[in-house]
Amino acid sequence: MRTRELETLALYGFGSECATRVFSGSMAKDAELVTAPNAGVPGELLTFFNPKVVEVLRSPLKARAIFPEEKNGDAATPSAKFQMLEYVGHTEPYDDYADGGAADINANWVTRDAYLFQTIRRYGDLEQMRNAAAKLNLAAATQRAAAVIIDTDYNRFDFLGVAGLRNYGILNDPGLNATITPAATGTGSGTKWETKTTAQIFQDILALFGQLVSQTGGKVDKDTRLIFAMSPEIAVRLGTATDFNVSVIKMMDDYFRDYTIVTAPEYATTGGQLVQCIAPEIDGQETGVLGFTEKFFAFAPVRKTSSIVQKFRAGTYGAIIKNPSGVAGMLGV
């Protein structure tokens, strides 16, 4: 039997050494392992790599929800002037021989400086190849990163302007009227909304709206389209409700015909929580715009020895408040 089996093994090309291993009953357990003892598989082979890319969340960009954008000049324009026209004059009792009365204009030119800013994306050939192996398009991702970075700074300049230039933002334009203080009606004579009841918060909103009405000489009323801008934390307080489930929002809905609440982190200022009541348009004229010279200019990609470099440029005037009376603020809520 053994001889026949050996012949069979030989027929298939197996020599006597192989036969010895096959017929040795103790070979399987006594033979020394050439490889390290291992009963598993590499963990990487069992790992699932999700192809969906999760982008890190960024602060919301809300300036454009308050004022529209407007192009003025181009990258070669260092500054822009905006004409403010006021009608002045008086009347006198009529008489056939009298020449009294006067009608004139007062033109004022407001100057804003343009601010050019840039960013650059870079990636190497080997870096791109390795990211491609991970199913990541590095060229497209870095281009999107440049757009996001530019847009983020646009939003910051629209709210705060650029220090050292005649370039201001929605929160610090020098033409804005002084902010008012909320009533000290909260717990312990507090002014912050976290210490106030629904009715007390609504009274602060009415006081802020009343300030806007006063500033505009009555050109704004409760039927005018309005924007209430505040931080997300303060907007939560508008949900404060009475025992009868009447919230601040409900009170606002009942009083104002057309209003929008815009939340932006920038309203949590270093001086306290700020709320602005804005009439975006008065008598057919825009209250403010977000000025820019160019939104996003992409230079040609430059090929280095083994990498790509590309520059991107943008230009802003910040927020141009054409009618400061259309913006009222309350600080310290």
C-alpha positions, 0 to 999 in steps of 0.5 A, spaced: 500 500 500 505 504 501 509 503 495 503 504 491 502 511 494 509 513 493 508 511 486 502 515 485 506 521 489 512 520 484 507 520 478 505 527 480 512 530 481 513 529 489 519 526 491 521 522 497 522 528 502 515 530 500 513 522 502 516 522 508 512 528 510 506 526 508 506 519 512 510 521 518 504 522 523 508 526 528 510 531 522 505 536 522 506 537 530 513 537 530 516 541 524 518 548 526 515 553 523 518 558 518 514 564 519 512 567 526 506 564 529 499 567 527 492 565 526 489 572 524 490 577 518 492 584 518 487 589 521 488 594 515 484 588 511 478 588 515 478 596 516 472 599 512 474 606 509 468 610 508 469 614 501 465 620 504 469 626 506 466 629 512 468 637 512 470 640 519 464 645 520 466 653 520 462 659 523 456 661 518 457 666 514 451 671 514 453 678 512 450 677 505 443 675 509 443 682 511 445 687 506 446 685 498 453 685 495 455 691 490 461 691 485 465 698 485 471 698 481 476 693 480 483 690 483 486 697 480 481 701 484 485 703 491 478 707 493 471 709 492 467 715 493 460 715 494 455 721 493 450 723 499 445 728 497 441 732 501 435 736 500 435 743 504 431 749 503 426 753 506 419 757 504 416 764 506 409 767 505 407 768 498 407 775 495 407 777 488 413 782 489 417 777 494 423 773 492 424 769 499 425 762 500 430 757 497 431 750 495 438 747 494 442 741 495 448 739 500 452 733 496 457 730 501 462 725 498 464 719 503 470 715 501 472 708 502 478 704 501 479 698 498 483 692 501 486 687 497 487 680 500 490 673 497 491 666 499 495 661 495 494 653 494 500 648 493 501 641 492 506 636 490 506 631 485 507 625 490 503 628 495 497 628 489 499 621 487 498 619 494 492 622 496 489 619 489 490 612 492 486 614 498 480 617 493 482 624 495 482 629 489 487 634 492 487 639 486 480 640 487 480 640 494 485 645 495 481 649 490 475 649 494 479 650 500 482 657 497 475 659 495 472 657 503 478 661 506 477 667 501 469 667 503 470 667 510 475 673 510 470 677 506 464 675 511 469 678 517 471 684 513 463 685 512 462 685 519 468 689 522 472 692 516 479 693 516 483 696 521 487 702 519 483 703 513 477 707 511 474 700 511 468 699 516 463 693 517 456 693 519 458 693 526 463 699 527 461 704 521 463 711 524 456 713 521 452 709 525 448 712 531 450 710 538 447 704 541 441 704 546 441 700 553 436 695 554 431 696 560 434 694 567 427 690 568 430 683 569 431 679 576 436 683 580 435 689 575 438 686 570 439 688 563 440 681 560 435 677 556 437 671 560 434 674 567 428 677 563 421 674 562 417 674 555 414 681 556 420 684 558 424 681 552 419 684 547 419 691 551 426 691 549 425 689 542 419 695 542 424 700 545 429 698 539 424 698 534 422 705 537 429 708 536 429 706 529 423 709 528 426 716 531 432 715 527 428 715 520 424 721 522 418 716 522 419 713 515 419 706 518 413 703 521 411 696 523 409 694 516 416 696 513 421 690 512 425 689 518 431 685 519 433 683 527 440 681 527 443 678 533 448 672 535 445 665 535 445 665 543 441 671 544 436 668 538 434 662 543 431 667 548 426 669 543 423 662 544 422 664 552 414 663 553 409 665 558 405 660 562 400 660 556 405 658 551 406 665 548 413 666 546 417 672 544 417 670 537 409 669 537 409 677 540 413 679 534 409 675 529 403 679 531 406 686 531 411 686 525 408 685 518 415 683 515 421 681 519 427 676 518 431 674 524 438 673 522 443 670 527 451 671 526 456 669 531 459 676 530 454 679 534 457 676 541 461 682 541 467 684 546 462 689 549 457 685 550 451 682 546 449 686 540 442 686 537 441 690 531 434 692 528 435 694 520 431 697 515 434 694 509 430 699 504 427 706 506 424 710 501 426 705 495 433 706 497 438 701 500 440 702 507 447 699 506 451 694 501 457 690 501 462 693 497 467 689 493 472 690 487 473 683 485 470 676 488 475 671 487 480 672 481 484 665 480 491 666 477 494 661 472 497 655 476 504 655 476 508 649 475 514 648 479 519 642 478 515 637 482 509 641 485 503 646 483 502 653 486 496 658 485 495 664 487 487 667 489 486 674 490 479 678 492 478 685 494 473 689 499 470 695 501 467 692 507 460 694 509 458 701 506 452 704 510 449 709 505 443 711 510 446 710 517 439 712 520 436 705 518 440 701 523 439 701 530 443 697 535 442 695 543 448 693 546 448 689 553 442 684 552 
